[in-house]
Amino acid sequence: MSKSKQKGTLAESAFVKYLQAHGFPGAERRALAGELDKGDITGTPALTFEVKNHKSYKFPEWIKESKQERKNAGADYCPLIVKPVGIGVSSVSDWWAVLPVEDMVRLLREAGYGDPL
């Protein structure tokens, strides 16, 4: 396995363990599927996750990828989970969750925030 794949697997596994410990016992890593990829993490209702562990950040490319994976998975949301440089796999709570503003607003509205439309 390449060093890049090892880093990705390490981050995905750490994120799965974090989800499982925080109320998502069905969370699990998903097998790669090329252009039909459905995200890295499944087993969470209405969600799929894309996890990144890189030295440089490519947010526009990664957001585009997560949008396609959400569509492929038929999920409501596909948050992009980024392990920041310098933050270890034992500190998943300090990683970043990134999503398009339209998804953030939809989540806030579903949680009861905002005025009725």
C-alpha positions as CSV (number, residue, x, y, z in Angstrom):
1,M,0.0,0.0,0.0
2,S,1.3,3.5,-0.9
3,K,2.2,6.0,1.8
4,S,-0.7,8.2,0.6
5,K,-3.2,5.4,0.9
6,Q,-1.8,4.5,4.4
7,K,-2.4,8.1,5.5
8,G,-5.9,8.0,4.2
9,T,-6.7,4.7,5.8
10,L,-5.3,5.9,9.1
11,A,-7.5,9.1,9.1
12,E,-10.6,7.2,7.9
13,S,-10.2,4.6,10.6
14,A,-9.7,7.2,13.3
15,F,-12.8,9.1,12.1
16,V,-14.9,5.9,12.1
17,K,-13.8,5.2,15.7
18,Y,-14.8,8.7,16.7
19,L,-18.2,8.4,15.1
20,Q,-18.8,5.0,16.7
21,A,-17.9,6.5,20.1
22,H,-20.3,9.4,19.6
23,G,-23.6,7.8,18.7
24,F,-23.0,6.3,15.2
25,P,-22.3,2.6,16.0
26,G,-22.9,1.6,12.3
27,A,-20.2,3.9,10.9
28,E,-17.7,2.0,8.7
29,R,-15.2,2.6,6.0
30,R,-16.5,2.0,2.4
31,A,-14.6,0.3,-0.4
32,L,-13.3,2.6,-3.2
33,A,-15.4,2.6,-6.3
34,G,-13.6,5.0,-8.7
35,E,-15.8,7.6,-10.4
36,L,-18.9,6.0,-8.8
37,D,-17.4,6.5,-5.4
38,K,-20.0,7.0,-2.6
39,G,-17.7,8.6,0.0
40,D,-15.2,7.1,2.5
41,I,-17.5,6.5,5.4
42,T,-21.0,5.0,5.5
43,G,-23.4,3.5,8.1
44,T,-24.6,6.9,9.2
45,P,-28.3,7.7,8.3
46,A,-28.6,10.2,5.4
47,L,-24.9,10.9,5.4
48,T,-21.7,9.9,3.7
49,F,-18.3,11.4,4.5
50,E,-15.2,12.2,2.5
51,V,-12.1,12.2,4.7
52,K,-8.8,13.9,3.6
53,N,-5.3,13.7,5.2
54,H,-3.0,15.7,3.0
55,K,-0.1,18.2,3.6
56,S,-1.8,20.7,1.3
57,Y,-5.4,21.7,1.1
58,K,-7.5,21.5,-2.1
59,F,-10.8,22.6,-0.8
60,P,-12.5,23.5,-4.1
61,E,-11.5,20.1,-5.6
62,W,-12.5,18.2,-2.5
63,I,-15.9,20.0,-2.1
64,K,-16.7,19.1,-5.8
65,E,-15.7,15.5,-5.1
66,S,-17.9,15.4,-1.9
67,K,-20.9,16.8,-3.8
68,Q,-20.5,14.0,-6.5
69,E,-20.1,11.3,-3.8
70,R,-23.3,12.6,-2.0
71,K,-25.1,12.3,-5.3
72,N,-23.7,8.8,-6.0
73,A,-24.6,7.6,-2.5
74,G,-28.1,9.1,-2.6
75,A,-27.2,10.8,0.7
76,D,-28.6,14.1,2.0
77,Y,-25.2,15.4,3.0
78,C,-21.5,14.6,2.5
79,P,-19.4,16.6,4.9
80,L,-15.7,16.9,4.0
81,I,-13.6,15.9,7.0
82,V,-10.1,17.3,6.9
83,K,-7.3,16.2,9.3
84,P,-5.3,19.4,9.7
85,V,-1.5,19.2,9.4
86,G,-0.1,19.0,12.9
87,I,-3.2,17.5,14.5
88,G,-2.9,13.8,15.2
89,V,-5.4,11.0,14.6
90,S,-6.0,10.8,18.4
91,S,-7.5,14.4,18.2
92,V,-10.3,13.9,15.7
93,S,-12.5,16.4,17.6
94,D,-10.0,19.1,16.5
95,W,-10.3,18.2,12.8
96,W,-12.4,20.3,10.4
97,A,-15.8,19.5,8.9
98,V,-16.4,21.5,5.8
99,L,-19.6,21.7,3.7
100,P,-21.2,24.1,1.2
101,V,-23.1,27.0,2.8
102,E,-26.4,25.8,1.3
103,D,-26.0,22.5,3.2
104,M,-25.1,24.3,6.4
105,V,-28.3,26.5,6.1
106,R,-30.4,23.4,5.4
107,L,-28.9,21.6,8.4
108,L,-29.6,24.7,10.6
109,R,-33.2,24.9,9.3
110,E,-33.8,21.2,9.9
111,A,-32.5,21.7,13.5
112,G,-35.2,24.4,14.0
113,Y,-33.1,27.5,13.5
114,G,-34.2,30.5,11.4
115,D,-37.5,32.0,10.6
116,P,-40.2,30.0,8.7
117,L,-40.0,30.6,5.0
